[in-house]
Amino acid sequence: MIDAPQQPVPVVRRANPALTAVVRKSATLTVILGAVVAVVGGVIGWFVGAPDRSVDGLLSALVGAGLAVVFAVITALSLWLGSRFGGVSFLGIVMGGWLVKIVVFMGLLALVAQASFVVKPVLFGSIVAAILGSLAADTYAAMRTRVPYVDDDSAHE
């Protein structure tokens, strides 16, 4: 009896501890900054919205900050997941996740922008502030976390 050739099994390994530390710190800082943007943007939105739309301004800031934070954390999770596979799989997971995230973000943004409660300048400002805060959190996490130059796994191969 002839056995069928065995298919290679993708190697799922433990995520790189240094990358895990960077991703964890980045995600934590992003969530904290997103909360700050939601509070500050909510207060600004409360006063920017006309007297009859103050709650709409608050909701617009919360939605904008929430969208930006969720998508920033998804990026961090795709980096972590990709690090478990390594190589070309890492690039495929991160880039594929990024492309899907952009398409979904644009679709959600088009839907949210059409909602009757949205104050567009507040929504835009909170999204921009949360994205810039996320970039700052990513940079800070990458600069402050100690990452070895040589991976432990590559030393044994």
KOLTI-235894 format. One record per residue (C-alpha): y, z, x. Coordinates in steps of 0.001 Angstrom, whole numbers, padded with zeros to 6 digits, always signed. Each point is the difference from the previous one (the first is absolute). Example, Ala and Ser with C-alpha at 12.3 -4.5 7.8 and 13.67 -1.06 7.14 Angstrom:
// KOLTI-235894
-004500+007800+012300
+003440-000660+001370
***
This chain:
// KOLTI-235894
+000000+000000+000000
+003390-000981+001417
+002748+002540-000283
+003443-001193-000954
+002547+000336+002792
+001906+003222-000201
+003661-000202-000830
+002351+001871+002289
+001210+003212-001542
+003717+000672+000403
+000600+003026+002140
+001909+002661-001878
+001105+002594+002425
+002111+003067-000033
+003692-000795-000108
+001826+000419+003275
+001243+003627+000027
+003301-000957+001613
+000669-002668-002627
-001071+002394-002728
+002570+002500+001255
+002742-002644-000009
-000932-001202-003494
-000193+003547-001368
+003376+000955+001473
+001579-003248-001168
-001343+000321-003551
+001084+003636-000228
+003517-000780+001219
+000208-003013-002314
-000898+002088-003036
+002544+002680+000984
+002742-002584+000571
-000946-001715-003262
+000472+003293-001830
+003402+000438+001648
+000993-003550-000971
-001196+000639-003561
+002089+003182-000282
+003140-001363+001674
-000348-003372-001726
-000613+001756-003309
+003207+001989+000342
+001939-003119+001001
-001653-001959-002807
+000943+002721-002482
+003671-000430+000878
-000005-003781+000578
-001531-000714-003382
+002633-000093-002703
+000225+003213-002039
-002432-001448-002501
-002404-001216+002756
-000153+002972+002364
-003709+000576-000695
-000621-003717+000631
+001610+000322+003432
-002193+002991+000795
-003156-001839-001116
+000973-003096+001994
+000260+002051+003190
-003337+001683-000641
-001755-003313-000674
+001530-001639+003087
-000905+002850+002332
-003482+000271-001504
-000739-003711+000431
+001134-000001+003623
-001958+003141+000902
-003226-001141-001671
+000050-003313+001818
+000860+001634+003348
-002925+002405-000364
-002295-002928-000883
+000965-001590+003323
-000878+003201+001853
-003347+000162-001788
-000795-003622+000880
+000708+000783+003666
-002334+002975-000164
-002719-001991-001776
+000355-002927+002390
-000352+002296+002997
-003460+000930-001226
-001148-003594+000449
+002060-001150+002984
+000524-003474+001431
+000491-002928-002336
-000993+002138-002986
+002972+002262+000770
+002367-002967-000096
-001588-001351-003174
+000249+003315-001832
+003587+000684+001050
+001310-003541-000573
-001992-000497-003203
+001245+003325-001320
+003542-000935+000945
-000168-003353-001797
-001493+001520-003141
+002563+002799+000107
+002919-002445+000249
-001212-002058-002956
-000623+003104-002132
+003363+001513+001055
+001881-003166-000990
-001799-000101-003349
+000677+003661-000744
+003606-000365+001093
+000442-002966-002372
-001448+002059-002859
+002016+003111+000793
+003241-001980+000398
-000410-001291-003558
-000395+003499-001462
+002877+001095-002200
+000467+003364+001718
+000536-001381+003504
+003379+000304+001709
-000532-002737+002583
+002386+001226+002737
-001647+003449-000086
-003492-001515+000053
+000927-002247+002927
+001678+002812+001936
-002909+002384-000403
-002542-002655+001043
+002029-000904+003100
+000549+003657+000927
-003690+000842-000438
-001124-003032+002020
+002423+000790+002832
-001147+003628-000112
-003610-001150+000161
+000745-002152+003046
+001716+002961+001646
-002985+002233-000816
-002421-002568+001449
+002063-000308+003164
+000346+003751+000406
-003723+000558-000544
-000934-002710+002500
+002440+001295+002625
-000935+003675-000311
-003786-000186-000258
-001977+000041+003221
-002219-003064+000147
-002388-000561+002939
+000088-003352+001775
-003792-000279+000084
-002155+000504-003081
-003035+002265+000493
-002285-002630-001566
+001048-002759+002422
-000845+002139+003045
-003708-000040-000950
-000374-003720-000694
***
